[in-house]
Amino acid sequence: MRAKLIKYPGRKWLKHESLWGEPNLREYLPETMLFSPQAFTEMIERYSVLFVKPDLGMKGQGIMKVTLEDDNYVIRTSSKKHIYDDPEQASEKLQELIGDKRYLVQQGIDLIRIKDNPIDFRALLHLRPSGKWRFFGIMGKVAAPNRFVTNHSSGGRAIRLYQALGVTKEEGEEWEERIKKLSRTIARAMKQHFPNITELGLDIAIDTNHQIWLLEANTKPHYHLFKYHSTPQLYAQIRSSVRSIRASSVK
């Protein structure tokens, strides 16, 4: 099916390929490949941390983290840890865990942390009737202790941008402006590739060098995090906008 016919493109690989084709966005995208034993071996030689994630998946389900630690290859799932002394064994285990599903292998980002718990962010945008994207804001997600995914369903909790960065509110507003500008650039690119989309939830990472990354673009995003935004009325505005957008789409 051609991308432009898909209203809610769910496959991570399809979206990554589309955005990777935009030269002005490549610097914000972690290197990503379709999983294969060869792809895994190539990637683990370049990066000491990888994430192996399902091409189709929600709420962080099925994501695995692979790290190279003291010449050992450590695979972490949501509940177990497997340790191997060569990449071929690690690759075989990953293939066993994946089965016949399609997975991606992605460069790991050294996320900013609070008390060693990683943080990422959700930026939310809706398409206005005018054709311009409205940026509602950004909220952080802190992973629960000993977890590597930040989703609420895995014990993650909300945090505001300036608190996550450990800066003043004024400095946080400057950061938000940077992210807003990038988010709108991403949204315009996504709209070119998938003309029917009207909502975007961008999973944003900030690394320890304060570089911004796009981890994933979600086209029918959850917005629970925005209950905790500093603007109390924002969550109600988002809900109203979602109802309007989705009602229009079924007419």
Backbone as CSV, one residue per row, in Angstrom:
resi,resn,N_x,N_y,N_z,CA_x,CA_y,CA_z,C_x,C_y,C_z
1,MET,0.854,-1.205,0.000,0.000,0.000,0.000,0.884,1.247,0.000
2,ARG,0.574,2.194,-0.856,1.370,3.406,-0.905,1.193,4.196,0.379
3,ALA,2.294,4.841,0.810,2.276,5.566,2.084,1.142,6.588,2.137
4,LYS,0.879,7.272,1.020,-0.097,8.358,1.075,-1.520,7.856,1.311
5,LEU,-1.759,6.559,1.146,-3.091,6.020,1.388,-3.289,5.582,2.828
6,ILE,-2.225,5.629,3.636,-2.301,5.146,5.004,-2.623,6.303,5.934
7,LYS,-3.751,6.206,6.648,-4.112,7.302,7.545,-3.264,7.278,8.802
8,TYR,-3.125,6.083,9.414,-2.357,5.952,10.638,-1.195,4.986,10.393
9,PRO,-0.134,5.446,9.750,0.986,4.547,9.479,1.600,4.062,10.782
10,GLY,1.480,2.780,11.044,1.936,2.250,12.328,3.342,1.691,12.290
11,ARG,3.797,1.272,11.128,5.104,0.620,11.062,6.237,1.626,11.266
12,LYS,7.052,1.347,12.259,8.161,2.243,12.582,9.132,2.365,11.412
13,TRP,9.373,1.251,10.713,10.326,1.270,9.620,9.856,2.169,8.482
14,LEU,8.583,2.107,8.157,8.035,2.946,7.093,8.229,4.425,7.418
15,LYS,7.950,4.795,8.666,8.095,6.200,9.060,9.562,6.609,9.095
16,HIS,10.426,5.721,9.616,11.849,6.044,9.665,12.411,6.244,8.255
17,GLU,12.089,5.339,7.346,12.586,5.467,5.970,12.133,6.777,5.336
18,SER,10.879,7.145,5.596,10.352,8.376,5.019,11.116,9.594,5.519
19,LEU,11.343,9.652,6.840,12.046,10.810,7.402,13.540,10.778,7.099
20,TRP,14.121,9.566,6.983,15.537,9.462,6.645,15.812,10.046,5.262
21,GLY,14.798,10.053,4.434,14.941,10.629,3.102,14.933,12.143,3.089
22,GLU,14.738,12.761,4.251,14.758,14.225,4.370,16.135,14.655,4.880
23,PRO,17.001,15.209,4.034,18.369,15.537,4.449,18.450,16.443,5.681
24,ASN,17.482,17.359,5.846,17.537,18.285,6.985,17.132,17.636,8.304
25,LEU,16.665,16.383,8.252,16.242,15.704,9.480,17.166,14.575,9.898
26,ARG,18.064,14.162,9.033,18.878,12.979,9.323,19.683,13.106,10.610
27,GLU,20.188,14.306,10.896,21.017,14.469,12.093,20.229,14.235,13.382
28,TYR,18.903,14.234,13.297,18.064,14.034,14.484,17.590,12.588,14.626
29,LEU,17.926,11.727,13.666,17.408,10.360,13.661,18.503,9.367,14.055
30,PRO,18.263,8.540,15.074,19.222,7.481,15.388,19.331,6.525,14.205
31,GLU,20.535,6.004,13.973,20.688,5.014,12.907,19.805,3.813,13.216
32,THR,19.084,3.355,12.223,18.099,2.283,12.398,18.164,1.344,11.198
33,MET,18.080,0.031,11.460,18.060,-0.972,10.405,16.996,-2.011,10.730
34,LEU,16.501,-2.672,9.698,15.667,-3.841,9.941,16.530,-4.910,10.588
35,PHE,15.992,-5.586,11.613,16.800,-6.583,12.311,17.111,-7.774,11.418
36,SER,18.364,-8.157,11.438,18.861,-9.419,10.888,20.140,-9.699,11.653
37,PRO,20.605,-10.937,11.670,21.872,-11.212,12.357,23.005,-10.317,11.862
38,GLN,23.070,-10.094,10.547,24.126,-9.254,9.996,23.966,-7.801,10.433
39,ALA,22.721,-7.294,10.402,22.473,-5.910,10.810,22.842,-5.711,12.278
40,PHE,22.479,-6.687,13.120,22.817,-6.583,14.534,24.328,-6.539,14.730
41,THR,25.064,-7.428,14.062,26.517,-7.481,14.206,27.164,-6.177,13.761
42,GLU,26.679,-5.631,12.640,27.209,-4.355,12.152,26.953,-3.223,13.153
43,MET,25.737,-3.194,13.689,25.359,-2.102,14.581,26.076,-2.174,15.924
44,ILE,26.243,-3.368,16.475,26.871,-3.484,17.790,28.364,-3.172,17.705
45,GLU,28.930,-3.246,16.499,30.321,-2.833,16.311,30.456,-1.314,16.350
46,ARG,29.375,-0.620,15.991,29.416,0.845,15.956,28.938,1.485,17.246
47,TYR,27.997,0.828,17.933,27.375,1.428,19.114,27.398,0.441,20.275
48,SER,27.730,0.915,21.454,27.790,0.021,22.621,26.412,-0.231,23.221
49,VAL,25.406,0.528,22.770,24.026,0.327,23.230,23.107,0.321,22.010
50,LEU,22.248,-0.692,21.947,21.249,-0.794,20.885,19.883,-1.067,21.503
51,PHE,18.843,-0.648,20.795,17.492,-1.044,21.154,16.919,-1.868,20.003
52,VAL,16.340,-2.994,20.343,15.725,-3.878,19.373,14.225,-3.832,19.647
53,LYS,13.472,-3.332,18.678,12.060,-3.045,18.934,11.173,-3.550,17.813
54,PRO,9.938,-3.937,18.139,9.026,-4.424,17.095,8.654,-3.322,16.116
55,ASP,8.562,-3.692,14.851,8.166,-2.731,13.827,6.757,-2.222,14.101
56,LEU,5.897,-3.104,14.580,4.556,-2.722,15.016,4.473,-2.966,16.515
57,GLY,4.206,-1.921,17.279,4.129,-2.097,18.725,3.775,-0.793,19.405
58,MET,3.188,-0.916,20.597,2.763,0.254,21.365,3.205,0.107,22.807
59,LYS,3.280,1.255,23.487,3.513,1.316,24.933,4.818,0.631,25.357
60,GLY,5.781,0.620,24.477,7.079,0.049,24.820,7.113,-1.458,24.899
61,GLN,6.040,-2.117,24.470,5.973,-3.576,24.587,6.924,-4.238,23.591
62,GLY,7.634,-5.249,24.057,8.503,-6.023,23.196,9.876,-5.434,22.948
63,ILE,10.163,-4.265,23.528,11.468,-3.634,23.309,12.533,-4.344,24.135
64,MET,13.696,-4.549,23.518,14.851,-5.134,24.206,16.036,-4.184,24.090
65,LYS,16.858,-4.183,25.111,18.059,-3.354,25.133,19.277,-4.266,25.102
66,VAL,20.225,-3.953,24.238,21.455,-4.743,24.139,22.633,-3.817,24.412
67,THR,23.501,-4.210,25.341,24.658,-3.398,25.685,25.923,-4.243,25.603
68,LEU,26.999,-3.591,25.226,28.316,-4.225,25.234,29.023,-3.779,26.504
69,GLU,29.197,-4.707,27.439,29.759,-4.400,28.751,30.918,-5.352,29.048
70,ASP,32.129,-4.789,29.122,33.313,-5.606,29.440,33.409,-6.834,28.535
71,ASP,33.261,-6.612,27.231,33.351,-7.676,26.222,32.224,-8.695,26.321
72,ASN,31.194,-8.392,27.086,30.002,-9.248,27.144,28.842,-8.531,26.450
73,TYR,27.996,-9.319,25.784,26.810,-8.793,25.112,25.609,-9.111,25.990
74,VAL,24.993,-8.055,26.539,23.932,-8.217,27.529,22.602,-7.833,26.898
75,ILE,21.685,-8.777,26.865,20.338,-8.541,26.336,19.385,-8.407,27.513
76,ARG,18.678,-7.275,27.570,17.690,-7.066,28.628,16.300,-6.993,28.016
77,THR,15.411,-7.826,28.509,14.000,-7.728,28.158,13.302,-7.059,29.335
78,SER,11.985,-7.003,29.306,11.256,-6.384,30.414,11.389,-7.171,31.711
79,SER,11.780,-8.439,31.623,11.804,-9.274,32.825,13.077,-10.100,33.011
80,LYS,13.937,-10.197,31.976,15.097,-11.083,32.083,16.351,-10.424,31.517
81,LYS,17.492,-11.025,31.860,18.779,-10.580,31.334,19.544,-11.802,30.827
82,HIS,20.100,-11.696,29.624,20.866,-12.778,29.018,22.251,-12.238,28.681
83,ILE,23.300,-12.979,29.011,24.670,-12.521,28.813,25.428,-13.517,27.934
84,TYR,26.103,-12.995,26.907,26.872,-13.833,25.981,28.238,-13.195,25.758
85,ASP,29.212,-14.022,25.376,30.559,-13.491,25.183,30.924,-13.281,23.726
86,ASP,29.976,-13.501,22.812,30.248,-13.150,21.418,28.941,-12.714,20.750
87,PRO,29.052,-11.856,19.727,27.847,-11.276,19.116,26.975,-12.300,18.399
88,GLU,27.579,-13.373,17.893,26.786,-14.380,17.186,25.797,-15.058,18.135
89,GLN,26.263,-15.384,19.347,25.362,-15.990,20.337,24.245,-15.021,20.709
90,ALA,24.619,-13.761,20.895,23.609,-12.751,21.234,22.592,-12.610,20.113
91,SER,23.088,-12.623,18.883,22.201,-12.507,17.724,21.242,-13.686,17.647
92,GLU,21.753,-14.881,17.898,20.901,-16.074,17.876,19.810,-15.991,18.937
93,LYS,20.160,-15.480,20.118,19.163,-15.347,21.185,18.098,-14.318,20.798
94,LEU,18.541,-13.214,20.229,17.575,-12.208,19.787,16.626,-12.784,18.746
95,GLN,17.172,-13.540,17.800,16.326,-14.153,16.772,15.310,-15.103,17.395
96,GLU,15.749,-15.831,18.420,14.841,-16.738,19.132,13.724,-15.952,19.819
97,LEU,14.085,-14.838,20.454,13.093,-14.027,21.159,12.128,-13.338,20.192
98,ILE,12.639,-12.961,19.037,11.831,-12.252,18.042,10.885,-13.196,17.299
99,GLY,11.359,-14.393,17.008,10.536,-15.329,16.245,10.336,-14.852,14.823
100,ASP,9.097,-14.912,14.340,8.838,-14.543,12.949,8.324,-13.111,12.799
101,LYS,8.411,-12.313,13.877,7.966,-10.923,13.801,9.053,-10.045,13.177
102,ARG,8.637,-8.896,12.655,9.616,-7.971,12.091,10.037,-6.976,13.171
103,TYR,11.330,-6.876,13.365,11.898,-5.989,14.376,12.902,-5.035,13.735
104,LEU,13.187,-3.951,14.451,14.219,-3.002,14.067,15.337,-3.048,15.091
105,VAL,16.531,-2.672,14.660,17.644,-2.487,15.582,18.073,-1.029,15.438
106,GLN,18.144,-0.327,16.588,18.325,1.120,16.567,19.461,1.534,17.496
107,GLN,20.223,2.493,17.030,21.287,3.104,17.831,20.737,3.562,19.177
108,GLY,21.404,3.185,20.260,20.991,3.637,21.578,21.451,5.063,21.832
109,ILE,20.591,5.844,22.459,20.894,7.230,22.807,21.169,7.305,24.306
110,ASP,22.235,8.006,24.669,22.598,8.163,26.082,21.708,9.251,26.690
111,LEU,20.516,8.839,27.141,19.496,9.786,27.590,19.898,10.498,28.870
112,ILE,19.402,11.732,29.008,19.531,12.401,30.301,18.757,11.589,31.338
113,ARG,19.162,11.712,32.600,18.601,10.873,33.660,18.344,11.675,34.927
114,ILE,17.455,11.126,35.747,17.266,11.588,37.118,17.429,10.375,38.017
115,LYS,18.400,10.440,38.930,18.693,9.312,39.824,18.876,8.022,39.029
116,ASP,19.584,8.147,37.924,19.932,7.040,37.022,18.726,6.475,36.271
117,ASN,17.589,7.145,36.312,16.404,6.704,35.572,16.290,7.525,34.279
118,PRO,16.298,6.862,33.114,16.287,7.595,31.841,14.982,8.358,31.613
119,ILE,15.105,9.430,30.838,13.975,10.317,30.537,13.880,10.503,29.029
120,ASP,12.667,10.409,28.493,12.428,10.911,27.142,11.165,11.762,27.165
121,PHE,10.734,12.226,26.006,9.697,13.263,25.961,8.669,12.967,24.876
122,ARG,7.486,13.535,25.066,6.420,13.461,24.063,6.009,14.888,23.695
123,ALA,6.189,15.230,22.416,5.689,16.493,21.880,4.408,16.191,21.113
124,LEU,3.403,17.031,21.279,2.086,16.765,20.697,1.694,17.867,19.730
125,LEU,1.254,17.456,18.533,0.810,18.404,17.509,-0.474,17.915,16.863
126,HIS,-1.363,18.863,16.532,-2.583,18.580,15.776,-2.634,19.507,14.569
127,LEU,-3.211,18.999,13.488,-3.342,19.808,12.278,-4.573,20.707,12.389
128,ARG,-4.372,21.992,12.213,-5.483,22.942,12.232,-6.236,22.884,10.894
129,PRO,-7.502,23.344,10.872,-8.239,23.421,9.598,-7.513,24.265,8.555
130,SER,-6.690,25.203,9.009,-5.937,26.062,8.092,-4.811,25.310,7.381
131,GLY,-4.501,24.101,7.877,-3.397,23.335,7.296,-2.085,23.516,8.027
132,LYS,-2.071,24.355,9.069,-0.865,24.536,9.876,-0.944,23.649,11.117
133,TRP,0.212,23.251,11.610,0.269,22.372,12.775,0.280,23.182,14.066
134,ARG,-0.599,22.802,14.991,-0.603,23.411,16.324,0.265,22.573,17.251
135,PHE,1.246,23.199,17.862,2.118,22.543,18.831,1.533,22.787,20.219
136,PHE,1.070,21.718,20.872,0.452,21.867,22.193,1.481,21.967,23.310
137,GLY,2.643,21.355,23.125,3.646,21.386,24.180,4.417,20.083,24.238
138,ILE,5.207,19.942,25.282,6.044,18.765,25.455,6.063,18.378,26.931
139,MET,6.008,17.076,27.178,6.086,16.544,28.541,7.104,15.420,28.575
140,GLY,7.799,15.288,29.714,8.784,14.230,29.876,8.194,12.998,30.534
141,LYS,8.914,11.871,30.336,8.550,10.594,30.959,9.813,10.024,31.602
142,VAL,9.746,9.781,32.895,10.870,9.203,33.621,10.607,7.716,33.817
143,ALA,11.562,6.892,33.438,11.409,5.452,33.619,11.404,5.093,35.100
144,ALA,10.688,4.038,35.437,10.706,3.519,36.795,12.098,2.952,37.104
145,PRO,12.468,2.843,38.371,13.782,2.277,38.708,14.009,0.918,38.059
146,ASN,15.207,0.750,37.503,15.633,-0.505,36.873,14.858,-0.830,35.597
147,ARG,14.204,0.165,35.016,13.519,-0.026,33.737,14.218,0.809,32.673
148,PHE,14.144,0.371,31.411,14.763,1.147,30.337,13.730,1.736,29.393
149,VAL,12.437,1.441,29.597,11.384,2.114,28.841,10.638,3.050,29.791
150,THR,10.176,4.169,29.242,9.606,5.223,30.080,8.089,5.226,30.106
151,ASN,7.446,4.331,29.381,5.989,4.373,29.238,5.276,4.256,30.579
152,HIS,4.127,4.911,30.667,3.297,4.865,31.879,2.928,3.433,32.241
153,SER,2.658,2.618,31.220,2.261,1.226,31.459,3.401,0.405,32.067
154,SER,4.633,0.913,31.965,5.792,0.229,32.554,6.274,0.919,33.820
155,GLY,5.425,1.790,34.372,5.761,2.452,35.630,6.368,3.821,35.484
156,GLY,6.447,4.345,34.248,7.006,5.681,34.047,6.111,6.759,34.622
157,ARG,6.718,7.893,34.936,5.946,9.007,35.494,6.241,10.285,34.723
158,ALA,5.308,11.228,34.804,5.429,12.481,34.068,6.405,13.431,34.751
159,ILE,7.065,14.234,33.937,7.942,15.282,34.437,7.937,16.418,33.425
160,ARG,8.069,17.643,33.906,8.085,18.790,33.001,9.485,18.989,32.432
161,LEU,9.545,19.629,31.276,10.790,19.742,30.524,11.900,20.384,31.342
162,TYR,11.621,21.534,31.958,12.681,22.241,32.673,13.173,21.442,33.877
163,GLN,12.259,20.685,34.513,12.668,19.850,35.637,13.566,18.714,35.174
164,ALA,13.218,18.112,34.028,14.021,17.015,33.494,15.423,17.483,33.137
165,LEU,15.522,18.703,32.617,16.813,19.238,32.200,17.588,19.867,33.355
166,GLY,16.901,20.079,34.475,17.559,20.719,35.613,17.904,22.170,35.354
167,VAL,16.995,22.876,34.661,17.219,24.292,34.335,16.064,25.124,34.895
168,THR,16.179,26.434,34.775,15.105,27.319,35.224,13.921,27.233,34.256
169,LYS,12.766,27.749,34.701,11.597,27.757,33.824,11.875,28.562,32.553
170,GLU,12.596,29.677,32.708,12.902,30.517,31.545,13.788,29.764,30.557
171,GLU,14.784,29.071,31.056,15.644,28.278,30.175,14.856,27.125,29.547
172,GLY,13.914,26.572,30.323,13.052,25.524,29.800,12.209,26.018,28.641
173,GLU,11.757,27.271,28.719,10.966,27.851,27.629,11.806,27.994,26.357
174,GLU,13.101,28.312,26.512,13.986,28.390,25.348,14.150,27.013,24.707
175,TRP,14.291,25.983,25.551,14.369,24.621,25.040,13.087,24.237,24.310
176,GLU,11.947,24.615,24.889,10.671,24.269,24.265,10.540,24.923,22.899
177,GLU,11.031,26.139,22.762,10.982,26.809,21.459,11.799,26.046,20.423
178,ARG,12.977,25.548,20.825,13.808,24.762,19.909,13.077,23.494,19.469
179,ILE,12.457,22.837,20.443,11.762,21.583,20.142,10.513,21.853,19.302
180,LYS,9.824,22.956,19.578,8.641,23.323,18.781,9.025,23.520,17.315
181,LYS,10.114,24.222,17.076,10.555,24.483,15.703,10.874,23.166,14.989
182,LEU,11.619,22.290,15.665,11.954,21.000,15.067,10.700,20.160,14.854
183,SER,9.792,20.164,15.830,8.575,19.359,15.742,7.730,19.760,14.535
184,ARG,7.633,21.043,14.281,6.852,21.499,13.128,7.529,21.116,11.815
185,THR,8.862,21.121,11.799,9.585,20.671,10.607,9.316,19.194,10.348
186,ILE,9.351,18.397,11.418,9.054,16.965,11.297,7.612,16.759,10.840
187,ALA,6.693,17.521,11.421,5.278,17.377,11.076,5.036,17.683,9.608
188,ARG,5.676,18.726,9.099,5.492,19.064,7.679,6.041,17.949,6.789
189,ALA,7.164,17.377,7.180,7.731,16.272,6.397,6.820,15.048,6.444
190,MET,6.312,14.731,7.627,5.402,13.594,7.761,4.154,13.797,6.910
191,LYS,3.650,15.010,6.885,2.442,15.308,6.111,2.685,15.122,4.618
192,GLN,3.885,15.438,4.163,4.204,15.232,2.748,4.194,13.744,2.397
193,HIS,4.699,12.910,3.316,4.764,11.475,3.051,3.446,10.765,3.329
194,PHE,2.695,11.283,4.301,1.428,10.662,4.708,0.356,11.750,4.759
195,PRO,-0.191,12.140,3.615,-1.061,13.317,3.534,-2.315,13.263,4.399
196,ASN,-2.742,12.076,4.807,-3.992,11.983,5.570,-3.834,12.166,7.078
197,ILE,-2.607,12.273,7.580,-2.437,12.366,9.031,-2.908,13.721,9.546
198,THR,-3.431,13.717,10.770,-3.918,14.951,11.401,-3.408,15.112,12.837
199,GLU,-2.764,14.077,13.378,-2.233,14.122,14.748,-0.819,13.569,14.738
200,LEU,0.006,14.089,15.631,1.360,13.566,15.794,1.781,13.632,17.261
201,GLY,2.316,12.520,17.731,2.978,12.489,19.028,4.417,12.099,18.766
202,LEU,5.323,13.037,18.936,6.731,12.791,18.628,7.464,12.373,19.895
203,ASP,8.093,11.200,19.845,8.911,10.739,20.963,10.307,11.320,20.788
204,ILE,10.628,12.260,21.656,11.857,13.039,21.570,12.816,12.594,22.667
205,ALA,14.100,12.510,22.323,15.139,12.240,23.316,16.109,13.413,23.356
206,ILE,16.652,13.654,24.531,17.752,14.612,24.691,18.896,13.843,25.340
207,ASP,20.046,13.839,24.690,21.145,13.044,25.239,21.977,13.864,26.228
208,THR,22.986,13.216,26.792,23.782,13.867,27.839,24.643,15.003,27.295
209,ASN,24.769,15.092,25.967,25.428,16.246,25.342,24.426,17.312,24.921
210,HIS,23.159,17.102,25.322,22.054,18.022,25.026,21.751,18.109,23.529
211,GLN,21.996,17.021,22.801,21.532,16.915,21.419,20.112,16.359,21.419
212,ILE,19.276,16.880,20.521,17.884,16.442,20.410,17.784,15.354,19.342
213,TRP,16.987,14.312,19.651,16.789,13.193,18.730,15.295,12.904,18.600
214,LEU,14.901,12.434,17.434,13.546,11.913,17.244,13.606,10.392,17.286
215,LEU,12.951,9.798,18.276,12.941,8.342,18.397,11.838,7.714,17.559
216,GLU,10.682,8.376,17.518,9.547,7.821,16.759,8.481,8.886,16.590
217,ALA,7.752,8.793,15.483,6.604,9.665,15.225,5.337,8.814,15.269
218,ASN,4.440,9.121,16.195,3.188,8.379,16.368,2.045,9.180,15.754
219,THR,1.212,8.523,14.960,0.186,9.244,14.210,-1.223,9.118,14.804
220,LYS,-1.360,8.406,15.902,-2.606,8.423,16.667,-2.214,8.352,18.139
221,PRO,-1.603,9.432,18.634,-0.907,9.366,19.920,-1.818,9.462,21.137
222,HIS,-1.363,8.834,22.227,-1.974,9.047,23.528,-1.487,10.392,24.079
223,TYR,-2.270,10.991,24.946,-1.905,12.319,25.458,-2.108,12.423,26.974
224,HIS,-2.131,11.265,27.662,-2.337,11.231,29.110,-1.334,12.119,29.852
225,LEU,-0.096,12.154,29.378,0.959,12.925,30.049,0.566,14.381,30.263
226,PHE,-0.234,14.921,29.363,-0.532,16.343,29.413,-1.514,16.718,30.525
227,LYS,-2.002,15.721,31.242,-2.742,16.015,32.474,-1.848,16.735,33.476
228,TYR,-0.538,16.522,33.350,0.422,17.047,34.318,1.151,18.293,33.805
229,HIS,0.655,18.856,32.725,1.265,20.059,32.170,1.045,21.244,33.120
230,SER,1.934,22.221,33.039,1.836,23.391,33.929,0.641,24.279,33.603
231,THR,0.075,24.125,32.395,-1.136,24.871,32.029,-2.342,23.979,32.290
232,PRO,-3.124,24.239,33.351,-4.186,23.303,33.762,-5.231,23.028,32.690
233,GLN,-5.566,24.043,31.888,-6.631,23.888,30.903,-6.175,23.196,29.622
234,LEU,-4.861,22.921,29.494,-4.348,22.383,28.240,-4.906,20.998,27.938
235,TYR,-5.019,20.158,28.946,-5.491,18.790,28.711,-6.909,18.805,28.133
236,ALA,-7.769,19.666,28.649,-9.135,19.769,28.124,-9.124,20.266,26.682
237,GLN,-8.207,21.179,26.367,-8.102,21.677,24.992,-7.670,20.554,24.039
238,ILE,-6.742,19.730,24.503,-6.279,18.610,23.675,-7.417,17.625,23.439
239,ARG,-8.136,17.286,24.496,-9.253,16.348,24.358,-10.276,16.869,23.363
240,SER,-10.606,18.161,23.457,-11.571,18.762,22.545,-11.067,18.709,21.106
241,SER,-9.778,18.999,20.927,-9.196,18.963,19.586,-9.208,17.548,19.018
242,VAL,-8.878,16.567,19.837,-8.901,15.163,19.396,-10.301,14.755,18.963
243,ARG,-11.303,15.097,19.757,-12.689,14.743,19.404,-13.082,15.370,18.077
244,SER,-12.701,16.624,17.898,-13.048,17.324,16.656,-12.358,16.700,15.448
245,ILE,-11.077,16.420,15.598,-10.307,15.843,14.488,-10.856,14.461,14.119
246,ARG,-11.088,13.637,15.119,-11.506,12.267,14.836,-12.954,12.194,14.355
247,ALA,-13.775,13.128,14.813,-15.148,13.184,14.305,-15.158,13.590,12.830
248,SER,-14.281,14.529,12.476,-14.208,14.989,11.089,-13.723,13.878,10.166
249,SER,-12.857,13.009,10.703,-12.249,11.998,9.859,-13.215,10.895,9.467
250,VAL,-14.339,10.751,10.195,-15.282,9.683,9.874,-16.458,10.175,9.048
251,LYS,-16.448,11.461,8.729,-17.558,11.999,7.923,-17.370,11.633,6.460
